[in-house]
Amino acid sequence: MNRKRSFVLYVHMAMIMSAFIAFMLLGRKETDYLIVDTLMLGACGIFDLFWCSILGEMLDYTNNPSKVFGIGLSANVLGVLCGGVLGIAVTSAGVPGAEIAVIALCVVCVTLVLLPLLNRRLVLLLKSHTY
């Protein structure tokens, strides 16, 4: 099951990277927007499904499931809020759109590099845990 999840996360990351690359290379027509938007929203949907499945599995191992679910959703909202604030700060600084897309692509690539390391560390941590 863990191997299947990591594959889905890599598909998610590839879709986000493809969306940023498509945003940089394509024009600004309606079809180009649909391509970029479909890739981005599909990737976000995959990530939300992954995150909710992790939270759902954790609910079985706690005495207070509402607390775990609330903290998990709060972390998700906080991440979206921080990303939005950072995006507004970068765009208000007058950085061109293509450079913003490159910055976002670099963030996704760094995350893609860190993902296997964090996954291995988490597996080692949870190997001796009852969860």
LOKE-33109 format. One record per residue: y, z, x of N, C-alpha, C in turn; residue number from 0; residue in one letter. Coordinates in pm, 1 decimal, decimal comma. Each point is the difference from the previous one (the first is absolute). Layout:
# LOKE-33109
{nv Y	nw Z	nu X	cav Y	caw Z	cau X	cv Y	cw Z	cu X	num NUM	residu A}
...
END
This chain:
# LOKE-33109
{nv -119,9	nw 0,0	nu 82,0	cav 119,9	caw 0,0	cau -82,0	cv 126,5	cw 0,0	cu 86,5	num 0	residu M}
{nv -1,2	nw 76,7	nu 109,3	cav 116,3	caw 7,9	cau 87,0	cv 28,1	cw -134,7	cu 65,7	num 1	residu N}
{nv -106,5	nw -71,9	nu 38,1	cav 17,4	caw -130,2	cau 62,3	cv 62,1	cw -98,9	cu -98,8	num 2	residu R}
{nv -41,9	nw 8,0	nu -126,1	cav 54,5	caw -87,6	cau -102,2	cv 148,4	cw 28,5	cu -22,0	num 3	residu K}
{nv 36,4	nw 126,4	nu 1,9	cav 140,4	caw 36,9	cau -17,3	cv 85,9	cw -51,1	cu 114,8	num 4	residu R}
{nv -48,3	nw 13,3	nu 121,8	cav 80,7	caw -46,0	cau 112,5	cv 17,8	cw -150,8	cu -5,3	num 5	residu S}
{nv -101,4	nw -73,8	nu -46,7	cav 13,9	caw -144,5	cau -14,2	cv 108,6	cw -33,6	cu -101,5	num 6	residu F}
{nv 2,6	nw 73,1	nu -110,5	cav 101,2	caw -24,1	cau -102,8	cv 139,4	cw 29,7	cu 54,8	num 7	residu V}
{nv 12,2	nw 103,4	nu 81,8	cav 130,5	caw 29,5	cau 60,3	cv 44,4	cw -109,9	cu 95,5	num 8	residu L}
{nv -93,1	nw -56,6	nu 74,4	cav 36,1	caw -110,0	cau 89,3	cv 41,3	cw -123,9	cu -79,5	num 9	residu Y}
{nv -64,9	nw -24,5	nu -113,2	cav 42,5	caw -110,1	cau -87,2	cv 141,6	cw 26,8	cu -50,7	num 10	residu V}
{nv 26,7	nw 123,4	nu -36,5	cav 133,8	caw 40,4	cau -44,8	cv 103,9	cw -27,0	cu 107,8	num 11	residu H}
{nv -28,8	nw 41,0	nu 122,3	cav 95,1	caw -20,4	cau 109,5	cv 19,6	cw -148,6	cu 28,6	num 12	residu M}
{nv -107,6	nw -77,7	nu -6,1	cav 11,3	caw -144,4	cau 22,8	cv 85,0	cw -65,6	cu -108,7	num 13	residu A}
{nv -13,4	nw 47,0	nu -123,0	cav 81,3	caw -55,9	cau -108,3	cv 147,6	cw 33,5	cu 18,8	num 14	residu M}
{nv 29,7	nw 120,3	nu 43,4	cav 140,2	caw 36,2	cau 23,2	cv 57,0	cw -80,1	cu 116,9	num 15	residu I}
{nv -77,2	nw -13,8	nu 107,3	cav 47,0	caw -80,1	cau 113,3	cv 21,7	cw -144,7	cu -42,4	num 16	residu M}
{nv -90,0	nw -53,7	nu -79,6	cav 15,3	caw -137,3	cau -49,1	cv 124,8	cw -13,1	cu -86,6	num 17	residu S}
{nv 28,9	nw 101,2	nu -79,0	cav 119,7	caw -4,1	cau -84,2	cv 126,4	cw -2,2	cu 85,1	num 18	residu A}
{nv 5,6	nw 81,1	nu 104,9	cav 118,3	caw -0,2	cau 86,5	cv 13,6	cw -131,3	cu 75,9	num 19	residu F}
{nv -110,5	nw -53,0	nu 48,1	cav 4,9	caw -128,3	cau 70,3	cv 40,9	cw -111,3	cu -96,1	num 20	residu I}
{nv -54,0	nw 2,1	nu -121,6	cav 38,8	caw -100,1	cau -99,6	cv 147,7	cw 13,1	cu -35,0	num 21	residu A}
{nv 49,9	nw 122,1	nu -6,9	cav 141,9	caw 20,4	cau -28,5	cv 87,2	cw -60,1	cu 109,5	num 22	residu F}
{nv -45,2	nw 12,4	nu 124,9	cav 78,6	caw -54,7	cau 110,7	cv -7,4	cw -152,3	cu 5,5	num 23	residu M}
{nv -115,5	nw -57,6	nu -32,9	cav -19,7	caw -143,6	cau 18,0	cv 36,1	cw -83,8	cu -122,2	num 24	residu L}
{nv -22,3	nw 53,0	nu -118,8	cav 25,2	caw -77,8	cau -120,5	cv 147,8	cw 1,6	cu -35,2	num 25	residu L}
{nv 35,3	nw -89,5	nu -91,0	cav 137,6	caw -6,6	cau -46,7	cv 27,8	cw 105,8	cu -104,6	num 26	residu G}
{nv 99,2	nw -25,7	nu -81,7	cav 38,1	caw 96,4	cau -102,9	cv -11,7	cw -61,0	cu -139,6	num 27	residu R}
{nv -101,0	nw -82,9	nu -20,7	cav -23,6	caw -60,1	cau -131,7	cv -86,9	cw 92,2	cu -84,5	num 28	residu K}
{nv -18,3	nw -38,9	nu -126,4	cav -78,3	caw 82,9	cau -91,8	cv -145,5	cw 11,6	cu 43,9	num 29	residu E}
{nv -59,5	nw -111,0	nu 43,3	cav -140,8	caw 4,0	cau 42,1	cv -17,5	cw 84,2	cu 126,1	num 30	residu T}
{nv 96,6	nw -8,2	nu 90,1	cav -6,5	caw 82,6	cau 121,1	cv 8,1	cw 148,4	cu -35,6	num 31	residu D}
{nv 86,9	nw 31,5	nu -95,6	cav 11,1	caw 138,5	cau -46,0	cv -131,4	cw 47,2	cu -61,3	num 32	residu Y}
{nv -62,3	nw -85,2	nu -80,8	cav -126,6	caw 37,5	cau -63,1	cv -109,6	cw 24,0	cu 103,3	num 33	residu L}
{nv -2,9	nw -80,1	nu 105,2	cav -100,5	caw 18,6	cau 105,3	cv 19,6	cw 134,1	cu 69,4	num 34	residu I}
{nv 123,2	nw 27,0	nu 42,8	cav 29,1	caw 125,0	cau 70,9	cv -21,3	cw 120,3	cu -92,1	num 35	residu V}
{nv 46,2	nw -10,0	nu -122,3	cav -12,0	caw 111,6	cau -93,8	cv -145,6	cw 27,9	cu -36,2	num 36	residu D}
{nv -79,4	nw -104,8	nu -16,5	cav -141,9	caw 18,9	cau -30,8	cv -72,4	cw 69,0	cu 114,7	num 37	residu T}
{nv 27,0	nw -42,6	nu 122,0	cav -63,0	caw 65,0	cau 115,6	cv 41,8	cw 146,5	cu 11,2	num 38	residu L}
{nv 128,0	nw 26,3	nu -16,4	cav 50,5	caw 135,9	cau 16,4	cv -48,7	cw 92,5	cu -111,8	num 39	residu M}
{nv 8,2	nw -44,8	nu -123,7	cav -42,6	caw 85,8	cau -110,8	cv -150,8	cw 18,5	cu -2,6	num 40	residu L}
{nv -75,1	nw -103,2	nu 40,5	cav -144,9	caw 15,7	cau 10,5	cv -37,3	cw 103,6	cu 103,9	num 41	residu G}
{nv 68,9	nw -3,4	nu 113,6	cav -27,0	caw 97,6	cau 105,8	cv 37,8	cw 141,0	cu -44,7	num 42	residu A}
{nv 111,8	nw 13,3	nu -68,1	cav 39,4	caw 132,9	cau -48,9	cv -97,2	cw 51,6	cu -105,0	num 43	residu C}
{nv -52,0	nw -89,0	nu -82,8	cav -99,8	caw 40,4	cau -98,6	cv -127,9	cw 48,3	cu 65,3	num 44	residu G}
{nv -43,7	nw -69,5	nu 105,1	cav -120,0	caw 42,3	cau 73,6	cv 22,6	cw 137,3	cu 61,7	num 45	residu I}
{nv 116,4	nw 19,7	nu 60,0	cav 28,2	caw 128,4	cau 63,3	cv 5,5	cw 112,5	cu -103,1	num 46	residu F}
{nv 62,6	nw -24,3	nu -114,1	cav 5,6	caw 103,5	cau -103,9	cv -138,8	cw 33,4	cu -52,9	num 47	residu D}
{nv -84,3	nw -101,4	nu -16,4	cav -136,8	caw 24,3	cau -44,7	cv -76,4	cw 83,8	cu 102,4	num 48	residu L}
{nv 17,3	nw -32,8	nu 128,1	cav -64,5	caw 76,2	cau 106,9	cv 47,9	cw 144,7	cu -1,1	num 49	residu F}
{nv 130,7	nw 18,8	nu -9,0	cav 57,6	caw 134,3	cau 3,5	cv -46,7	cw 82,7	cu -119,4	num 50	residu W}
{nv -2,4	nw -58,8	nu -118,7	cav -44,1	caw 74,1	cau -119,1	cv -148,6	cw 30,8	cu 4,9	num 51	residu C}
{nv -80,9	nw -87,0	nu 60,3	cav -143,2	caw 30,3	cau 11,6	cv -23,0	cw 115,9	cu 96,5	num 52	residu S}
{nv 78,1	nw 6,1	nu 107,2	cav -9,8	caw 113,1	cau 93,0	cv 39,6	cw 129,6	cu -71,5	num 53	residu I}
{nv 110,6	nw -4,5	nu -73,7	cav 43,0	caw 119,5	cau -73,3	cv -103,1	cw 40,4	cu -104,4	num 54	residu L}
{nv -58,3	nw -97,2	nu -68,3	cav -100,7	caw 30,4	cau -100,6	cv -123,2	cw 66,0	cu 57,9	num 55	residu G}
{nv -42,7	nw -43,3	nu 118,3	cav -115,1	caw 62,9	cau 64,5	cv 31,0	cw 141,5	cu 45,6	num 56	residu E}
{nv 123,3	nw 24,4	nu 39,9	cav 36,8	caw 133,5	cau 47,3	cv 7,1	cw 100,8	cu -114,2	num 57	residu M}
{nv 15,3	nw -47,1	nu -122,1	cav 12,0	caw 91,5	cau -113,7	cv -128,0	cw 78,5	cu -24,3	num 58	residu L}
{nv -114,6	nw -56,2	nu 38,8	cav -127,8	caw 69,4	cau -19,6	cv -17,9	cw 118,5	cu 94,1	num 59	residu D}
{nv 73,0	nw 2,8	nu 109,1	cav -22,1	caw 100,4	cau 104,2	cv 107,5	cw 108,0	cu 4,2	num 60	residu Y}
{nv 74,1	nw 15,0	nu -107,0	cav 106,1	caw 99,6	cau 0,6	cv -3,7	cw 82,4	cu -128,6	num 61	residu T}
{nv 56,4	nw 118,6	nu 7,4	cav 8,6	caw 85,9	cau -117,8	cv 118,5	cw -35,9	cu -89,0	num 62	residu N}
{nv 100,8	nw -65,1	nu 58,4	cav 120,7	caw -34,9	cau -73,8	cv 25,6	cw -150,3	cu 14,2	num 63	residu N}
{nv -67,5	nw -83,7	nu -80,9	cav 14,1	caw -144,4	cau 15,6	cv 140,9	cw -51,4	cu -27,8	num 64	residu P}
{nv 72,0	nw 64,2	nu -89,8	cav 134,6	caw -48,1	cau -30,7	cv 93,0	cw 16,2	cu 119,9	num 65	residu S}
{nv -20,8	nw 104,7	nu 78,5	cav 81,6	caw 21,1	cau 119,7	cv -27,2	cw -109,3	cu 102,8	num 66	residu K}
{nv -127,6	nw -31,7	nu 22,7	cav -35,7	caw -104,7	cau 96,5	cv 55,1	cw -134,4	cu -45,2	num 67	residu V}
{nv -17,3	nw -31,5	nu -128,4	cav 48,3	caw -127,5	cau -51,4	cv 152,3	cw -7,4	cu 5,7	num 68	residu F}
{nv 67,0	nw 110,0	nu -32,1	cav 145,8	caw 3,3	cau 6,0	cv 53,2	cw -16,7	cu 140,8	num 69	residu G}
{nv -62,7	nw 67,3	nu 96,0	cav 43,1	caw -14,2	cau 139,6	cv -24,9	cw -141,8	cu 49,2	num 70	residu I}
{nv -114,5	nw -57,1	nu -37,6	cav -30,7	caw -137,1	cau 41,7	cv 97,8	cw -101,2	cu -56,2	num 71	residu G}
{nv 30,1	nw 11,3	nu -128,4	cav 97,2	caw -91,8	cau -59,5	cv 140,6	cw 24,3	cu 54,0	num 72	residu L}
{nv 32,7	nw 125,2	nu 28,4	cav 130,6	caw 30,2	cau 59,0	cv 13,2	cw -61,8	cu 138,4	num 73	residu S}
{nv -107,7	nw 3,2	nu 77,4	cav 2,9	caw -63,2	cau 132,0	cv 19,8	cw -150,3	cu -13,0	num 74	residu A}
{nv -62,9	nw -60,6	nu -99,2	cav 16,2	caw -143,6	cau -22,8	cv 144,3	cw -32,5	cu -38,5	num 75	residu N}
{nv 56,6	nw 77,2	nu -91,1	cav 138,0	caw -22,0	cau -42,8	cv 96,7	cw 24,4	cu 115,3	num 76	residu V}
{nv -25,5	nw 102,8	nu 80,4	cav 86,4	caw 27,5	cau 115,1	cv -3,2	cw -115,8	cu 99,6	num 77	residu L}
{nv -117,8	nw -57,7	nu 21,5	cav -9,8	caw -115,4	cau 89,6	cv 77,9	cw -119,7	cu -51,9	num 78	residu G}
{nv -9,2	nw -24,9	nu -129,9	cav 75,5	caw -110,6	cau -59,9	cv 149,9	cw 28,1	cu 8,1	num 79	residu V}
{nv 40,0	nw 123,2	nu -26,0	cav 141,4	caw 36,9	cau 7,3	cv 54,2	cw -16,2	cu 141,6	num 80	residu L}
{nv -73,2	nw 48,3	nu 99,4	cav 44,5	caw -13,7	cau 139,5	cv 9,4	cw -146,6	cu 40,4	num 81	residu C}
{nv -97,9	nw -79,6	nu -43,6	cav 5,4	caw -143,6	cau 29,2	cv 119,1	cw -66,8	cu -65,3	num 82	residu G}
{nv 30,5	nw 39,2	nu -123,5	cav 116,0	caw -56,1	cau -68,3	cv 130,8	cw 38,2	cu 66,8	num 83	residu G}
{nv 12,0	nw 125,7	nu 39,1	cav 121,7	caw 45,6	cau 68,7	cv 15,4	cw -70,8	cu 134,0	num 84	residu V}
{nv -109,7	nw -13,3	nu 73,0	cav 5,1	caw -70,2	cau 128,3	cv 36,4	cw -146,6	cu -19,8	num 85	residu L}
{nv -55,5	nw -62,2	nu -103,7	cav 33,0	caw -139,6	cau -29,0	cv 146,2	cw -18,2	cu -35,7	num 86	residu G}
{nv 53,3	nw 91,3	nu -79,7	cav 141,9	caw -7,4	cau -36,2	cv 87,7	cw 19,9	cu 123,0	num 87	residu I}
{nv -39,2	nw 92,3	nu 87,6	cav 78,4	caw 24,7	cau 121,4	cv 1,0	cw -122,4	cu 90,8	num 88	residu A}
{nv -114,1	nw -65,8	nu 13,0	cav -7,5	caw -117,8	cau 87,5	cv 78,8	cw -116,2	cu -59,7	num 89	residu V}
{nv -12,4	nw -21,7	nu -130,4	cav 73,5	caw -111,5	cau -60,6	cv 150,1	cw 26,0	cu -5,0	num 90	residu T}
{nv 41,9	nw 124,9	nu -17,5	cav 143,6	caw 28,4	cau -2,4	cv 61,8	cw -8,5	cu 139,1	num 91	residu S}
{nv -82,0	nw 2,7	nu 103,3	cav 51,6	caw -13,7	cau 136,4	cv 34,9	cw -144,9	cu 32,5	num 92	residu A}
{nv -30,5	nw -91,8	nu -91,0	cav 35,4	caw -140,1	cau 21,1	cv -101,5	cw -77,5	cu 81,3	num 93	residu G}
{nv -121,3	nw 48,4	nu 6,4	cav -105,1	caw -70,4	cau 73,7	cv -45,1	cw -119,5	cu -83,7	num 94	residu V}
{nv -13,1	nw -118,9	nu 61,7	cav -44,8	caw -117,8	cau -75,7	cv -139,2	cw 19,3	cu -60,2	num 95	residu P}
{nv -26,3	nw -71,6	nu -108,8	cav -125,6	caw 14,3	cau -73,1	cv -122,6	cw -31,3	cu 83,2	num 96	residu G}
{nv 10,0	nw -100,2	nu 87,0	cav -115,6	caw -35,8	cau 83,2	cv -33,5	cw 112,3	cu 97,9	num 97	residu A}
{nv 101,3	nw 64,8	nu 53,5	cav -24,9	caw 110,7	cau 92,7	cv -59,4	cw 120,7	cu -72,6	num 98	residu E}
{nv 40,9	nw 21,9	nu -122,9	cav -58,5	caw 108,5	cau -79,0	cv -147,8	cw -26,5	cu -23,7	num 99	residu I}
{nv -33,5	nw -125,9	nu -28,6	cav -141,2	caw -35,4	cau -20,2	cv -80,3	cw 20,2	cu 127,8	num 100	residu A}
{nv 59,4	nw -30,9	nu 114,7	cav -69,6	caw 20,8	cau 127,8	cv -19,7	cw 149,4	cu 26,4	num 101	residu V}
{nv 100,5	nw 80,9	nu -29,2	cav -12,8	caw 145,6	cau 16,6	cv -111,5	cw 53,2	cu -89,4	num 102	residu I}
{nv -2,2	nw -44,1	nu -124,6	cav -104,7	caw 44,9	cau -92,5	cv -137,7	cw -45,6	cu 46,6	num 103	residu A}
{nv -9,0	nw -121,9	nu 50,9	cav -127,5	caw -49,8	cau 51,7	cv -45,4	cw 81,6	cu 120,1	num 104	residu L}
{nv 92,8	nw 39,5	nu 86,0	cav -35,4	caw 84,3	cau 115,2	cv -51,7	cw 136,5	cu -45,8	num 105	residu C}
{nv 61,3	nw 56,5	nu -101,6	cav -47,2	caw 128,5	cau -53,1	cv -141,7	cw -13,7	cu -53,6	num 106	residu V}
{nv -27,6	nw -107,8	nu -71,2	cav -134,4	caw -22,7	cau -53,1	cv -100,0	cw -19,1	cu 113,3	num 107	residu V}
{nv 38,5	nw -73,1	nu 104,9	cav -90,6	caw -21,7	cau 113,7	cv -29,3	cw 130,3	cu 73,8	num 108	residu C}
{nv 100,5	nw 84,6	nu 17,7	cav -22,6	caw 129,5	cau 64,8	cv -93,4	cw 85,2	cu -85,5	num 109	residu V}
{nv 19,4	nw -3,6	nu -130,9	cav -89,8	caw 72,7	cau -89,7	cv -141,8	cw -52,8	cu 9,6	num 110	residu T}
{nv -14,3	nw -130,9	nu 12,1	cav -132,4	caw -60,7	cau 13,3	cv -68,6	cw 43,6	cu 128,6	num 111	residu L}
{nv 77,5	nw 19,2	nu 105,2	cav -57,0	caw 47,7	cau 126,5	cv -39,4	cw 147,2	cu -11,2	num 112	residu V}
{nv 80,7	nw 79,7	nu -68,0	cav -27,0	caw 143,5	cau -12,2	cv -111,0	cw 32,6	cu -98,9	num 113	residu L}
{nv -25,7	nw -89,3	nu -94,0	cav -95,8	caw 29,0	cau -106,6	cv -140,1	cw 32,8	cu 50,4	num 114	residu L}
{nv -60,2	nw -77,1	nu 90,8	cav -134,1	caw 37,4	cau 47,1	cv -1,9	cw 132,5	cu 75,9	num 115	residu P}
{nv 104,6	nw 27,3	nu 76,6	cav 6,1	caw 126,2	cau 73,9	cv 7,8	cw 119,4	cu -95,1	num 116	residu L}
{nv 83,6	nw -11,8	nu -100,9	cav 11,8	caw 108,5	cau -97,2	cv -127,4	cw 15,5	cu -82,1	num 117	residu L}
{nv -63,8	nw -112,0	nu -33,2	cav -124,2	caw 6,2	cau -76,5	cv -109,2	cw 69,7	cu 80,4	num 118	residu N}
{nv -11,8	nw -33,2	nu 127,9	cav -101,9	caw 63,4	cau 85,3	cv 26,8	cw 149,1	cu 12,8	num 119	residu R}
{nv 125,5	nw 35,7	nu 17,6	cav 37,2	caw 141,5	cau 12,0	cv -31,8	cw 76,1	cu -129,0	num 120	residu R}
{nv 27,8	nw -62,4	nu -113,5	cav -28,2	caw 64,1	cau -128,0	cv -149,6	cw 16,0	cu -22,6	num 121	residu L}
{nv -78,5	nw -100,0	nu 37,2	cav -145,6	caw 9,4	cau -15,0	cv -54,5	cw 112,4	cu 86,8	num 122	residu V}
{nv 49,5	nw 13,4	nu 122,7	cav -44,9	caw 108,9	cau 87,1	cv 39,8	cw 136,2	cu -55,8	num 123	residu L}
{nv 116,8	nw 7,7	nu -59,9	cav 46,3	caw 126,1	cau -56,8	cv -82,4	cw 39,4	cu -122,3	num 124	residu L}
{nv -31,7	nw -96,9	nu -83,8	cav -71,0	caw 30,0	cau -123,9	cv -150,9	cw 5,4	cu 16,6	num 125	residu L}
{nv -51,2	nw -35,7	nu 116,9	cav -144,7	caw 0,3	cau 20,7	cv -57,4	cw 140,9	cu -13,6	num 126	residu K}
{nv 71,9	nw 99,4	nu 48,2	cav -48,6	caw 137,5	cau -7,4	cv 52,9	cw 73,8	cu -123,2	num 127	residu S}
{nv 81,8	nw -64,8	nu -79,8	cav 58,6	caw 62,8	cau -117,6	cv -92,2	cw -18,3	cu -120,2	num 128	residu H}
{nv 7,2	nw 91,5	nu -95,0	cav -85,7	caw -9,2	cau -118,4	cv 35,5	cw -118,6	cu -87,2	num 129	residu T}
{nv 123,3	nw -46,4	nu 6,7	cav 41,0	caw -115,7	cau -78,7	cv -74,4	cw -121,0	cu 50,7	num 130	residu Y}
END
